[in-house]
Amino acid sequence: MATLLYAIDTTIVNVALPHMQGSLQASQDQAAWIVTAYIVMSSIATPLAGWLGARYGLRRVLLVAIAGFTIGSVLCGIADSLPEMVAFRMVQGAFGAALVPLSQVVLLQEFPRESHGRVMALWGVGVMVGPIIGPTLGGWLTDEMSWRWAFYINLPVGILAWLGIMVAMPKRSNRSDRPFDVKGFIMLSLAIALFQLMLDRGQTNGWFESTEIVAEGFFAAICLYMFIVHAMTARHPFIDIHLFKDRNFTVSLFVQMGIGLFILSPSVLLPSFLQQLKGYTPAQAGVLLASRGAASIVSMWLSGKFVGRLDPKRTMLAGLIIVGVSLWTMGGFSVDTPASTFLFSGMLQGFGIPLAFMPLTFVAFSTIPDSSRTEAGVLLTLMRNIGGSAGISVAIALLSRSAQTNQSYLSEHFTPYSLERWQMLGSAPGDNAATHALVAEIGRQALAIAYSNDFYLLAGTTLLCVPLVLMLKRARPKGSREVPKQDAAASVADAAH
């Protein structure tokens, strides 16, 4: 429930964004910060999860995280301006960052290795289905009540999750005394934050023609370089870079980043496409997007049932190809696309994502020491968040620029001297009403083409992950050895050392 609480909120506001734009008086570019601020803060705070869990205990950290996340949700619901909303979304992201990786660690420690496929499939329902059912729930709440209820709904769920952890999770006394690497944390946080600022503000400021964007990109690279050098020389680095010597784990990180992009970017683009260009209500758009969730549940069950029995590489390749085909289908969307096509492409994508995600989790953990499991889980979550955040920023930037370019190109074909085109419209040049309608339709068609360009780009990026999957080594067979049950907090402490 804690995992689902975090995962749903990554996309529940997407359908409500057009309504939030008007209420908070924000442009489309500015409204994207409502989504990206949440993910960026999660990315910064995620590496802290392992150290906090080791220092203060998994149970205490999870309880504090759930409480903070729930309070942040209520504050988002009462926000009256864009700066307030972005600030409260950052509070949500900071407290929610620990929920997913620490929940995964608890399950991996409590169950033997031969049960990991089944257990991770159940846990993966929260991770994968959450972002998919989020738009459906958000659309219904926005239509029936208001966009603020997309945040208020977290209050009862958060209370139930908090009570569940309080009752079901035993107290542990084992804690780590490993010091906190302040320098490493600051350098990594700055690198992530500056990189995201570069992506979010690039379109507005003209990308690398702007001194600000150049400075943000330059210092992001410098901070990342300094972090790597520090991690190689420090006695207690913030992140153990020796994990990257494991080929399966390193390749899995990059594939995980791609999966974050494939999950979140369409979840942001599709709701606005359906509402702006097709005229659907938030509830109608949410129902169409629910097809992804239904297909994901079936695919998740199949992935959990057969993971470890089938070659994970083949399963992942099949999933990536299915996702690529679905995104290519979305690239053919237009203002006249019927609802059945939306349903088909959504189901195709929903079926393909778990086929790539579930075996990846199995492969990533199959060749690393059990003591490094917590840190590995944190890094996988971090890369998924970075991929999703970067994907959203790039997709919104390309959408805005492509729409402007397409509108300029289409407008060239309508001049006062293009009499045949005006006659097709049944009006004459200079007619104010006809001109207004023509300009509006040109803008609508230009935006539809821009959405298509985004989806085609995402489809091509999906296929770039195929060579990475081929680089994976064969995972250890199912049931190769049993992992003894042990205190999850003690495992976090071992990983920290």
Buried (B, 14 or more C-beta within 10 A) or exposed (E): BBBBBBBBBBBBBBBBBBBBBEBBEBEBBBBBBBBBBBBBBBBBBBBBBBBBBBBBBBBBBBBBBBBBBBBBBBBBBEBEEBEBBBBBBBBBBBBBBBBBBBBBBBBBBBBBBBBBBBBBBEBBBBBBBBBBBBBBBBBBBBBEEBBBBBBBBBBEBBEBBBEEBEEEBEEBEBBBEBEBBEBBBBBBBBBBBBBBBBBBBBBBBEBEEBEBBBEBBEBBEBBBEBBBEBBEEEEEBBBBEEBBEBEBBBBBBBBBBBBBBBBBBBBBBBBBBBBBBBEBBBBBBBBBBBBBBBBBBEBBBBBBEBBBEBEBBEBBBBBBBBBBBBBBBBBEBEBEBEEEBBBBBBBBBBBBBBBBBBBBBBBBBBBBEBBBBBBBBBBBBBBBBBBBBBBBBBBBBBBBBBBBBBBEEBBEEBEEEEEEEBEEBEBEBEBEEBBEEBEEEBBBBBBBBBBBBBBBBBBEBBBEBBEBBEEBEEBBEBEEEEBEEEBBBBBBBBBBE
